[in-house]
Amino acid sequence: MERKKISKRDYEGNLISIVGHEDLAASKYSEFDHEKGKDIPMTLYYYKDIHVGTWCQSQGWIFDFAENPKTLQEQVDKHNDMKNKIKEMK
């Protein structure tokens, strides 16, 4: 996972070119930076409920597994299996 200085628009374009847009969702989030003494806003990106990337302070990164369709699908399948197991337990 390489972090790169990039505009948010370019980052989102790259992410969409990798995973498509139909099952992609974004969620605003903030994390408290104790050194700076303030919240740091970020945007988390999810593909079929799997966190695949983050954009924060002019840097974007996409997790390595998300850049490969096979490993991305493996993560989706694991997530779905876990959801089904939880449903069965209820």
ChimeraX attribute file (.defattr): number of C-alpha atoms within 10 A of each C-alpha:
attribute: neighborCount
match mode: 1-to-1
recipient: residues
	/A:1	12
	/A:2	9
	/A:3	14
	/A:4	13
	/A:5	13
	/A:6	16
	/A:7	14
	/A:8	16
	/A:9	9
	/A:10	11
	/A:11	21
	/A:12	19
	/A:13	13
	/A:14	14
	/A:15	21
	/A:16	14
	/A:17	11
	/A:18	14
	/A:19	18
	/A:20	12
	/A:21	13
	/A:22	9
	/A:23	11
	/A:24	17
	/A:25	15
	/A:26	14
	/A:27	10
	/A:28	11
	/A:29	13
	/A:30	13
	/A:31	10
	/A:32	11
	/A:33	10
	/A:34	8
	/A:35	6
	/A:36	8
	/A:37	8
	/A:38	11
	/A:39	12
	/A:40	13
	/A:41	14
	/A:42	18
	/A:43	17
	/A:44	18
	/A:45	21
	/A:46	17
	/A:47	19
	/A:48	16
	/A:49	14
	/A:50	16
	/A:51	17
	/A:52	23
	/A:53	21
	/A:54	22
	/A:55	23
	/A:56	18
	/A:57	13
	/A:58	13
	/A:59	16
	/A:60	25
	/A:61	18
	/A:62	21
	/A:63	15
	/A:64	13
	/A:65	15
	/A:66	22
	/A:67	16
	/A:68	13
	/A:69	12
	/A:70	11
	/A:71	13
	/A:72	18
	/A:73	14
	/A:74	14
	/A:75	19
	/A:76	16
	/A:77	12
	/A:78	12
	/A:79	15
	/A:80	14
	/A:81	12
	/A:82	12
	/A:83	11
	/A:84	11
	/A:85	11
	/A:86	10
	/A:87	9
	/A:88	8
	/A:89	6
	/A:90	5
